Amino acid sequence: MINEKVEVAIIGGTGVYETGALKDAKQIKVYTPYGAPADLITVGTYAGKKTAFLPRHGGNHHIPPHNIPFRANIWALKQLGVKRIIAPCAVGSLCEELPPGHIVFPDQFFDFTKNRDYSFYDGGQVCHIGVAEPFCKELRSLVINVAKDMKIDFQDYGTAVCIEGPRYSTKAESNFFKNAVQAHIIGMTLVPECVLAREAEICYLPIAAVTDYDVWADEPVDTDSVKKTMAKNVDTIRKLIVNLLPKISEERKICECHDALDGAMI
């Protein structure tokens, strides 16, 4: 174990924390059995909490979603002692009532990825991890209360579809996810990130920022428009995290994330 006592990790883009607000920051290189993480991990004190920050797509956003080293990322954070992950992400909306600019705290996911490394247990020992409730209920309760206090536009539930990427959906796929799956939002990074966190017994909280209506709405989805809307969402996400961090206790009493491996091994 690396000699760092890190309480919380943030996996996301560089905009979700203010560089100047991260006190005593230093970068750490962590070696894992799964290769290098997406980037060096920045560790410092943020909003009073010892926090690790890892850019999911690399510091220059050069790693596409289907090539993110998810296992290396989660393993590295586990080595730092991280017990909770806050995971901001950009998503498309599959509902008219979730316009761009909204924040969603999903409570379920539907996996439509195709070719990723989904588990730390690929042989030698079999692990059937439970993900009926895939996200930490304690962190969800805390962030929902914070969002209420901030009076931001948010939805406290939702099914998130995760697709392989890096392409966007066809209209047929988008309408299928909207009407058949009845999902609320769609993105490319949630799985297997949240599943690996559960295998590592780390609490995981996705904060989904709606950047566009998906193509079911007959509106074009392109990277430039997504980036522009996400830039506007970043300030809200940053304030959410700053207000959330002081409310996170050191002990995990409410959720079951910390003993997720109990009964999972064969």
C-alpha positions as MATLAB code, in Angstrom:
seq = 'MINEKVEVAIIGGTGVYETGALKDAKQIKVYTPYGAPADLITVGTYAGKKTAFLPRHGGNHHIPPHNIPFRANIWALKQLGVKRIIAPCAVGSLCEELPPGHIVFPDQFFDFTKNRDYSFYDGGQVCHIGVAEPFCKELRSLVINVAKDMKIDFQDYGTAVCIEGPRYSTKAESNFFKNAVQAHIIGMTLVPECVLAREAEICYLPIAAVTDYDVWADEPVDTDSVKKTMAKNVDTIRKLIVNLLPKISEERKICECHDALDGAMI';
ca = [
       0.000    0.000    0.000;
       1.295    3.430   -0.935;
       1.868    5.666    2.081;
      -1.038    8.011    1.417;
      -4.255    8.290    3.396;
      -6.682    9.471    0.759;
     -10.341    9.638    1.750;
     -12.067   10.405   -1.542;
     -11.268   10.239   -5.243;
     -12.737   12.271   -8.075;
     -12.669   10.696  -11.527;
     -13.504   13.234  -14.191;
     -12.345   16.157  -16.293;
      -9.898   18.773  -15.078;
     -12.637   21.397  -14.767;
     -14.383   19.675  -11.873;
     -11.885   20.988   -9.365;
     -10.120   24.329   -9.187;
      -6.365   23.828   -9.325;
      -5.752   26.648   -6.882;
      -8.210   25.183   -4.380;
      -6.320   21.864   -4.138;
      -3.903   22.459   -1.264;
      -0.536   20.719   -0.896;
      -1.060   19.066   -4.265;
       1.372   16.504   -5.586;
       1.295   13.993   -8.405;
       1.757   10.310   -7.766;
       2.601    7.538  -10.191;
       0.953    4.256   -9.245;
       1.948    0.927  -10.767;
      -0.778   -1.698  -11.217;
      -1.019   -5.275  -12.547;
      -3.228   -3.843  -15.297;
      -0.788   -1.326  -16.700;
      -0.717    2.421  -16.232;
      -3.761    4.415  -15.095;
      -5.105    7.078  -17.414;
      -2.703    9.625  -15.941;
      -0.726   10.548  -12.870;
      -2.936   10.882   -9.809;
      -3.026   14.294   -8.171;
      -3.395   14.174   -4.385;
      -4.105   17.116   -2.128;
      -6.605   18.612    0.289;
      -9.815   19.774   -1.349;
     -12.717   21.270    0.603;
     -11.105   19.932    3.768;
     -10.763   16.332    2.537;
      -7.657   14.467    1.445;
      -8.641   13.894   -2.155;
      -7.221   12.122   -5.181;
      -8.024   13.365   -8.659;
      -7.702   11.168  -11.750;
      -8.621   12.399  -15.249;
     -10.616    9.548  -16.750;
      -9.524   10.237  -20.319;
      -5.988   11.346  -19.478;
      -4.768   14.879  -18.808;
      -5.138   15.917  -22.445;
      -8.361   13.955  -22.986;
      -6.559   11.681  -25.421;
      -8.042    8.322  -24.345;
     -11.357    7.415  -26.031;
     -14.040    5.825  -23.828;
     -13.596    2.294  -25.189;
      -9.854    2.396  -24.358;
      -9.990    3.856  -20.848;
      -7.835    1.684  -18.531;
     -10.681    1.166  -16.082;
      -9.054   -1.643  -14.107;
      -5.784    0.256  -13.721;
      -7.656    3.396  -12.646;
      -9.676    1.691   -9.917;
      -6.780   -0.491   -8.751;
      -4.535    2.570   -8.413;
      -7.114    4.422   -6.324;
      -7.580    1.366   -4.122;
      -3.828    1.307   -3.554;
      -4.037    4.880   -2.297;
      -6.613    3.800    0.273;
      -9.590    5.441   -1.447;
     -12.948    4.361   -0.041;
     -15.244    6.652   -2.012;
     -15.298    7.724   -5.649;
     -17.216   10.713   -7.008;
     -17.572   10.305  -10.755;
     -18.812   13.256  -12.834;
     -19.636   12.392  -16.447;
     -21.297   13.894  -19.517;
     -24.471   12.211  -20.766;
     -27.177   12.596  -23.371;
     -30.824   12.843  -22.389;
     -33.415   10.243  -23.406;
     -36.300   12.215  -21.881;
     -37.952   15.495  -22.817;
     -38.059   16.470  -19.135;
     -34.248   16.264  -18.818;
     -32.933   19.157  -20.924;
     -29.261   20.074  -21.342;
     -27.958   21.640  -18.163;
     -29.763   19.244  -15.829;
     -27.880   17.085  -13.333;
     -28.952   13.466  -12.803;
     -28.039   11.128   -9.958;
     -28.823    7.766  -11.584;
     -29.777    4.796   -9.455;
     -29.598    2.079  -12.125;
     -27.656    1.267  -15.278;
     -28.184   -0.772  -18.434;
     -24.966   -2.093  -19.968;
     -24.693   -1.970  -23.760;
     -20.900   -2.034  -23.925;
     -19.306   -4.849  -25.875;
     -15.582   -5.301  -25.405;
     -14.267   -4.119  -22.058;
     -12.441   -5.620  -19.082;
     -15.333   -5.958  -16.649;
     -13.759   -7.646  -13.632;
     -10.608   -8.057  -11.580;
     -11.468  -11.760  -11.329;
     -10.634  -13.254  -14.708;
      -9.317  -16.586  -13.475;
      -8.086  -18.467  -10.441;
     -10.970  -17.222   -8.339;
     -14.546  -16.616   -9.420;
     -16.433  -13.589   -8.075;
     -20.124  -12.879   -8.707;
     -20.453   -9.338   -7.403;
     -23.935   -8.047   -6.606;
     -24.994   -4.835   -8.325;
     -28.773   -4.863   -7.882;
     -28.276   -1.401   -6.361;
     -25.125   -0.352   -8.192;
     -24.405    3.005   -6.553;
     -23.660    3.933   -2.955;
     -26.915    4.798   -1.198;
     -25.142    6.823    1.471;
     -23.387    9.093   -1.041;
     -26.580    9.373   -3.102;
     -28.539   10.533   -0.065;
     -25.890   13.108    0.807;
     -25.572   14.564   -2.691;
     -29.351   14.760   -3.176;
     -29.662   16.808    0.000;
     -26.812   19.052   -1.145;
     -28.478   19.568   -4.540;
     -31.752   20.485   -2.824;
     -29.987   23.054   -0.675;
     -28.291   24.499   -3.768;
     -31.642   24.674   -5.603;
     -30.162   23.382   -8.849;
     -32.063   21.562  -11.593;
     -31.586   17.870  -10.897;
     -33.289   14.485  -10.943;
     -32.590   12.103   -8.081;
     -33.152    8.865  -10.004;
     -32.682    7.450  -13.466;
     -31.474    4.528  -15.529;
     -28.229    5.231  -17.348;
     -27.443    3.351  -20.550;
     -23.745    2.825  -21.136;
     -22.706    2.241  -24.747;
     -19.334    1.237  -26.161;
     -18.525    4.378  -28.111;
     -16.642    6.233  -29.306;
     -19.376    6.854  -31.876;
     -22.747    8.302  -30.962;
     -25.962    6.287  -31.347;
     -27.998    5.806  -34.477;
     -31.597    7.067  -34.339;
     -32.784    3.457  -34.182;
     -30.557    2.741  -31.181;
     -31.502    5.985  -29.457;
     -35.216    5.299  -29.837;
     -34.688    1.743  -28.588;
     -32.957    2.995  -25.436;
     -35.691    5.611  -24.939;
     -38.785    3.519  -25.674;
     -37.881   -0.148  -25.111;
     -35.317    0.173  -22.327;
     -37.076    3.284  -20.952;
     -33.754    4.694  -19.835;
     -33.272    8.323  -18.896;
     -29.688    9.131  -19.887;
     -26.945    7.681  -22.090;
     -23.153    7.807  -21.834;
     -19.961    5.862  -22.508;
     -17.966    5.601  -19.276;
     -20.136    4.300  -16.419;
     -19.471    0.602  -17.086;
     -17.261   -1.101  -16.017;
     -16.012    1.749  -13.828;
     -18.800    1.424  -11.261;
     -18.658   -2.393  -11.277;
     -14.908   -2.453  -10.667;
     -15.378    0.017   -7.829;
     -17.888   -2.367   -6.260;
     -15.423   -5.263   -6.629;
     -12.837   -3.089   -4.885;
     -15.400   -2.346   -2.140;
     -15.253    1.374   -2.925;
     -18.391    3.510   -2.678;
     -19.252    4.995   -6.084;
     -21.361    8.042   -6.901;
     -22.036    9.090  -10.514;
     -22.921   12.724  -11.151;
     -24.324   12.869  -14.670;
     -24.415   16.226  -16.450;
     -26.835   16.370  -19.379;
     -25.152   17.956  -22.393;
     -27.657   17.231  -25.169;
     -30.813   15.462  -26.206;
     -29.738   12.250  -27.857;
     -30.548   11.803  -31.562;
     -34.060   10.444  -30.850;
     -35.051   14.120  -30.666;
     -33.975   14.705  -34.285;
     -31.353   17.108  -33.035;
     -27.740   16.606  -34.152;
     -25.258   15.501  -31.513;
     -21.714   16.654  -32.109;
     -18.639   16.987  -29.954;
     -18.439   20.786  -30.143;
     -21.962   21.308  -28.779;
     -21.387   18.678  -26.067;
     -18.183   20.417  -24.968;
     -19.865   23.815  -24.831;
     -22.731   22.581  -22.664;
     -20.402   20.569  -20.428;
     -18.320   23.692  -19.845;
     -21.450   25.372  -18.483;
     -22.235   22.340  -16.298;
     -18.757   22.192  -14.786;
     -19.323   25.077  -12.390;
     -22.443   23.407  -10.969;
     -20.643   20.080  -10.579;
     -17.685   21.742   -8.893;
     -19.951   23.502   -6.370;
     -21.798   20.229   -5.742;
     -18.557   18.445   -4.931;
     -17.235   21.276   -2.750;
     -20.456   21.223   -0.709;
     -20.609   17.420   -0.629;
     -17.079   16.627    0.539;
     -17.343   18.079    4.077;
     -20.491   16.021    4.686;
     -18.769   12.697    3.976;
     -17.851   10.952    7.215;
     -14.791    8.742    7.583;
     -16.864    5.745    8.654;
     -19.201    3.937    6.277;
     -22.207    2.892    8.333;
     -25.236    3.125    6.048;
     -24.101    1.497    2.785;
     -22.963   -2.056    2.130;
     -20.263   -1.133   -0.377;
     -17.450   -1.817    2.106;
     -18.334   -5.524    2.401;
     -19.456   -6.131   -1.179;
     -17.206   -9.203   -1.504;
     -18.900  -11.025    1.385;
     -20.581  -14.049   -0.162;
     -19.450  -13.139   -3.684;
     -16.575  -15.605   -3.982;
     -16.780  -19.193   -5.165;
];
